[in-house]
Amino acid sequence: MHTEFDVIIVGGGMVGLSLAQALSGTKLKLLLVEAGSLESNSIAGASGFEPRVSAINLKSQQWLSAIGVWDHLPKDRIQAFTRMEAWDAEGTGEVSFESRQVGQAALGYIVENCVIQDALMTALSQSSIHIMRHTRLQSATPLTDTPSPNGAHHITFEDGTTTTCNLLIGADGHQSRVRQLGGFKTRQWDYQHQAIVTTITLTEPHNNTARQAFATDGPLGILPLPGQDQRHCSIVWSQKSDRTAALMALSDTEFCVQLTRAMDNRLGTVVDVDRRFAIPLQAQIAESLVCAGMALIGDAAHRIHPLAGQGANLGFADAEALADNIIATTSKGLAIGDHFQLRQYQRQRQSHNLAMTAAMEGFKRLFESDNIAVRWLRNAGMKQFEDFGGLKSAVMAVAMGLQSPLNGVHKKRG
């Protein structure tokens, strides 16, 4: 069946752009659709850093390298971290991880989202992919009266533009229009928490270390940022909504005092803070990732607690798996929108996404409990875990994306 486009990707965030870049070297006719401008609108604070950053694990770094993007990121905007520390802020339990324990130069990299997005857009501007900006998807209807397993669709945009495609991909976030049009069911829940996101300046260097403090009122992530003085970090501080409102209402000086206390003074004193943003925290996971002629990736497929910073990594892993699926299907001369072929992508990703969602939910509930017995058990468990080298290495491999929580070691991209 003739269609104008082979693939339409809706959503121009990091995940959607990475999929477009991965497919740009194929013979497929591609269209990327984005509701915004796809241009960076800087909201960097006095520190010079954007508030939204991602902890890129080694699997995601390898993926971005494989599609020709990683080496073009400005080196002075990448911060490798070689150590991780996590502790119970209301107990004595503590664990640490070091990259040398698993024979790696780094455990991961902290990069501003806008830096990755700009590099992806620069790469795509040199490709033949078609891009529509300031455009929203309105409808997607099957091209035939009798639904086909090949899934070709007639597409209409809000400005009245129409086209056709064999495969429509939703990379359009947690409020995905593609997911809605495809009738995908979701499970979702509200954490009744918000995450305060900002950049801070410290009196002590971060020493290339990512840190996580667990407390009953919510976890605090402290991520190192680049710079010779090592005095800047990005934070993600999850708190109950009423507590978040109170913290957001504080002056910068008062907020720095509260944050220094929450960090147990481990990096000296917080002396400055950029503009703060409060982001509501919700979990959502699609019960299916595919149907005939449609597929979901990234936040359109799953939205998890930012506890371990795995959201972007899950999205990049989706993009890589779907790109491989599309390329393999095309090489066999089969229809890329065929439901049976797409289900292979779903089998590869759905169990992994569910396992990671369950793990984050379990950690959250474990550390928010103020039950004395639970607190004793988690502190004792953290102490035993710190001395269990084999288990630590396995957990590190999962966090770095080098091993699945269910399916063992991933194959390296060929």
C-alpha positions in Angstrom: 0.0 0.0 0.0 1.5 3.3 -1.1 1.9 5.9 1.7 3.6 9.3 1.7 5.8 8.5 4.7 7.2 5.3 6.0 7.5 6.6 9.5 6.1 9.6 11.3 7.6 10.4 14.8 5.5 12.7 16.9 7.6 14.4 19.6 10.9 16.3 19.3 12.4 15.6 22.7 15.6 13.8 23.2 14.1 10.4 22.8 12.1 11.1 19.6 15.1 12.9 18.1 17.5 10.0 18.8 15.1 7.6 17.0 14.9 10.0 14.1 18.7 10.2 13.9 19.0 6.4 14.1 16.7 6.0 11.1 18.0 9.0 9.1 20.6 6.9 7.4 18.1 4.4 6.0 16.1 4.6 2.8 12.9 5.1 4.8 11.0 8.3 4.2 10.7 10.0 7.6 8.7 12.8 9.1 9.4 14.4 12.6 6.5 16.4 14.0 6.9 18.7 17.0 4.4 21.0 18.7 7.1 23.5 19.6 10.0 25.2 17.7 12.7 22.6 18.3 14.9 25.5 19.3 16.6 25.9 22.7 14.9 28.5 24.9 17.5 29.0 27.6 16.4 29.2 31.2 19.9 28.9 32.6 20.4 30.5 35.9 23.4 32.6 37.3 25.4 29.4 37.4 25.2 29.1 33.6 23.5 25.7 33.8 20.1 24.6 32.6 17.9 23.1 35.5 16.9 20.0 33.5 19.8 17.5 33.3 19.9 13.7 32.8 22.1 11.0 34.3 23.2 9.2 31.1 24.2 5.6 31.8 26.8 3.8 29.8 24.2 2.0 27.7 22.7 5.4 26.6 26.1 6.8 26.0 26.9 3.9 23.7 23.6 4.5 21.9 24.2 8.2 21.4 27.7 7.4 20.2 26.4 4.7 17.8 24.1 7.2 16.1 26.9 9.8 15.7 25.9 12.3 18.4 27.9 11.7 21.5 31.3 12.8 20.1 29.8 16.1 19.0 28.6 17.1 22.5 30.7 20.0 23.9 33.2 18.3 26.3 32.9 21.2 28.8 29.2 20.4 29.2 29.7 16.7 30.1 30.4 15.6 33.7 31.5 12.0 34.2 30.9 10.6 37.6 33.1 7.8 38.9 31.5 7.3 42.3 28.0 7.0 43.7 27.0 7.4 47.4 23.6 6.7 48.9 22.6 6.9 52.5 19.7 6.8 54.9 19.4 10.4 56.2 17.6 9.1 59.3 19.8 6.2 60.1 23.3 4.8 59.7 23.0 2.8 56.5 25.2 3.8 53.6 26.3 2.2 50.3 28.8 3.4 47.7 29.8 2.3 44.2 32.9 3.1 42.2 33.5 2.7 38.5 36.8 0.8 39.0 34.9 -2.0 40.7 33.4 -2.9 37.3 36.3 -2.0 35.2 34.8 1.2 33.7 36.2 4.7 33.4 32.9 6.2 34.6 29.5 5.0 36.1 27.7 7.5 33.9 27.5 11.2 32.8 25.5 14.2 33.8 24.5 16.3 30.8 22.0 19.1 30.4 19.0 18.0 28.4 19.3 21.0 26.1 22.9 20.1 25.2 21.8 16.6 24.0 18.8 18.0 22.2 20.9 20.7 20.4 23.4 18.0 19.2 20.7 15.8 17.9 19.1 18.7 16.0 22.4 19.6 14.5 22.9 16.1 13.3 19.3 15.9 11.9 19.7 19.2 10.1 22.3 17.5 7.9 19.9 14.6 7.0 17.0 14.2 4.6 14.4 13.8 7.3 11.3 16.0 6.9 10.5 18.2 10.0 7.2 19.9 10.8 7.4 22.5 13.7 4.6 24.1 15.6 2.3 21.3 14.5 0.0 19.1 16.6 -1.5 15.7 15.7 -5.2 15.7 15.4 -6.3 12.3 14.1 -5.0 9.0 12.8 -7.4 6.7 11.0 -6.8 3.4 9.2 -6.4 3.8 5.4 -8.8 0.9 4.8 -12.3 0.2 6.0 -11.2 -3.2 7.2 -8.4 -2.7 9.8 -5.1 -4.1 8.4 -2.4 -5.8 10.5 0.0 -3.7 8.5 -1.5 -0.6 10.1 -1.2 2.1 7.5 -2.8 5.4 8.7 -4.3 8.6 7.3 -2.9 11.4 9.4 -4.5 14.8 10.0 -2.8 17.7 11.8 -4.6 20.6 13.6 -3.7 23.1 10.9 -5.6 20.9 8.4 -2.5 19.3 6.8 -2.9 15.6 5.9 -0.6 12.8 5.0 -0.2 9.0 5.3 2.2 6.7 7.0 2.9 3.0 7.6 4.1 3.5 11.2 3.1 6.3 13.6 5.4 6.6 16.7 4.5 8.4 19.8 7.4 10.1 21.5 5.2 12.9 22.6 5.4 12.7 26.4 3.2 11.5 29.2 0.1 13.2 27.7 0.7 11.5 24.4 -1.8 12.2 21.6 -0.6 9.1 19.7 -1.3 7.0 22.8 -4.8 8.5 23.1 -5.6 8.0 19.4 -4.3 4.4 19.5 -6.6 3.5 22.4 -3.6 2.4 24.6 -4.7 1.8 28.2 -2.5 3.0 31.0 -2.0 2.4 34.7 -1.2 5.6 36.6 -0.9 6.9 40.1 0.0 10.2 41.8 2.8 10.2 44.4 1.4 13.4 46.1 5.0 14.6 45.8 6.7 17.3 43.8 10.4 17.4 42.8 12.3 20.7 43.3 14.8 21.0 40.5 17.6 23.6 40.4 21.4 24.2 40.3 23.3 24.9 43.5 26.8 26.2 44.4 28.8 24.6 47.2 31.8 25.3 49.3 33.3 21.9 48.8 34.0 20.1 45.5 31.7 17.2 44.4 34.7 15.0 43.5 32.9 13.5 40.5 30.4 11.8 42.8 26.7 11.4 42.4 24.8 11.3 45.7 21.4 10.3 47.0 20.0 10.9 50.5 16.9 9.0 51.5 14.5 10.4 54.1 11.0 9.5 55.1 9.7 12.8 53.5 11.4 12.1 50.2 14.8 11.4 48.5 17.3 14.1 47.5 19.5 13.5 44.4 22.7 15.6 44.1 24.3 15.3 40.7 27.8 16.8 39.9 28.1 19.3 37.1 31.2 20.2 35.0 33.6 22.9 35.9 37.2 23.1 37.1 36.2 24.1 40.6 33.6 21.2 40.9 31.4 23.4 43.0 28.1 23.2 41.1 25.6 20.4 41.3 22.1 19.8 40.0 19.5 18.7 42.6 16.2 16.8 42.4 14.5 17.0 45.8 11.3 15.1 46.1 9.0 16.3 48.9 5.3 16.0 49.8 3.3 18.7 48.0 2.7 20.9 51.1 6.4 20.7 52.1 7.4 21.6 48.6 5.2 24.7 48.7 6.8 25.8 51.9 10.4 25.2 50.5 9.5 27.1 47.3 8.3 30.1 49.4 11.6 30.4 51.2 14.2 33.0 50.3 17.3 31.7 48.5 19.3 32.1 51.7 16.7 30.2 53.8 16.4 27.5 51.1 20.2 27.0 51.1 20.2 26.5 54.9 17.4 23.8 54.6 19.2 22.1 51.7 22.6 22.1 53.5 20.9 20.3 56.4 19.2 17.8 54.1 22.6 17.0 52.6 24.0 16.3 56.0 26.7 18.9 55.3 28.5 16.3 53.1 29.6 19.0 50.6 30.1 21.8 53.0 27.5 24.6 52.7 25.1 25.5 49.9 26.0 29.1 49.2 23.9 29.9 46.2 20.9 28.5 44.3 19.4 29.2 40.8 15.8 29.6 40.1 13.8 26.7 41.6 11.2 24.7 39.7 8.6 22.3 41.2 7.5 19.4 39.1 4.5 17.2 40.1 5.5 13.5 40.4 3.3 10.8 38.9 3.8 7.3 37.6 2.2 6.0 34.4 2.9 3.0 32.3 1.1 1.9 29.1 -0.3 -1.7 29.3 0.9 -2.2 25.7 3.5 -0.4 23.6 2.3 -1.3 20.1 -0.7 -1.9 17.9 -1.0 -2.2 14.2 0.8 0.8 12.7 1.6 2.5 16.0 4.3 2.3 18.7 5.2 4.2 21.9 8.6 5.2 23.3 9.9 7.3 26.2 7.4 9.1 28.5 4.6 8.2 26.1 5.2 4.6 27.2 6.3 5.0 30.8 6.8 7.7 33.4 8.6 6.7 36.6 9.7 8.2 39.9 13.0 10.2 39.3 14.5 8.3 42.3 17.5 6.8 40.3 17.4 9.1 37.3 16.5 6.3 34.9 13.7 8.0 32.9 15.9 9.2 30.0 17.8 6.0 29.9 14.6 3.9 29.6 13.5 6.2 26.8 16.8 5.9 24.9 16.7 2.1 25.3 13.2 2.2 23.8 14.4 4.2 20.8 17.3 1.9 20.2 15.2 -1.3 20.4 12.5 0.2 18.1 15.1 1.4 15.6 16.7 -2.1 15.5 13.2 -3.6 15.0 12.3 -1.2 12.2 15.7 -1.8 10.4 15.5 -5.6 10.8 11.9 -5.6 9.6 12.8 -3.5 6.5 15.8 -5.8 5.7 13.4 -8.7 5.5 11.1 -6.9 3.1 8.3 -6.9 5.7 5.8 -4.1 6.6 7.3 -1.9 9.4 3.8 -1.3 10.8 3.0 -5.0 11.0 1.6 -5.7 14.4 3.4 -9.1 14.7 6.8 -7.5 13.9 6.2 -4.6 16.4 5.3 -7.0 19.2 8.9 -8.2 19.1 9.9 -4.6 20.2 7.2 -4.8 22.9 8.5 -8.1 24.3 12.0 -6.7 24.4 11.1 -3.5 26.3 7.9 -4.0 28.3 9.3 -6.4 30.9 12.3 -4.3 31.5 10.2 -1.1 31.9 7.9 -2.8 34.3 10.8 -4.2 36.3 12.4 -0.8 36.6 9.1 0.9 37.6 8.5 -1.8 40.3 12.0 -1.3 41.6 11.6 2.5 41.9 8.3 2.0 43.6 9.8 -0.5 46.0 12.7 1.8 47.0 10.3 4.7 47.5 8.0 2.8 49.8 10.9 1.3 51.7 12.6 4.6 52.5 9.4 6.6 53.2 8.4 4.3 56.0 8.9 5.6 59.5 8.2 2.2 61.1 11.0 1.5 63.6 11.4 -2.1 62.5 11.5 -1.2 58.8 14.1 1.5 59.5 16.3 -1.0 61.4 16.0 -3.6 58.6 16.8 -1.1 55.8 19.9 0.2 57.7 21.0 -3.3 58.4 20.4 -4.3 54.8 22.4 -1.3 53.5 25.4 -2.2 55.7 25.3 -5.9 54.5 24.9 -4.8 50.9 28.0 -2.6 51.2 30.1 -5.7 52.0 28.5 -7.9 49.3 30.8 -7.3 46.3 29.0 -9.7 43.9 25.6 -8.2 44.4 27.0 -4.6 44.2 28.6 -5.4 40.9 25.3 -6.8 39.5 23.3 -3.8 40.7 25.9 -1.4 39.2 25.6 -3.2 35.9 21.8 -2.8 35.9 22.2 0.9 36.8 24.7 1.5 34.0 22.3 -0.3 31.5 24.8 -3.0 30.8 22.5 -5.6 32.3 18.8 -6.0 32.3 17.0 -6.5 35.6 15.4 -9.6 34.0 17.2 -10.7 30.9 20.9 -10.6 31.6 23.6 -8.7 29.7 22.5 -6.7 26.6 24.2 -7.3 23.3 26.4 -4.5 22.2 25.1 -2.6 19.2 26.7 -3.9 16.1 
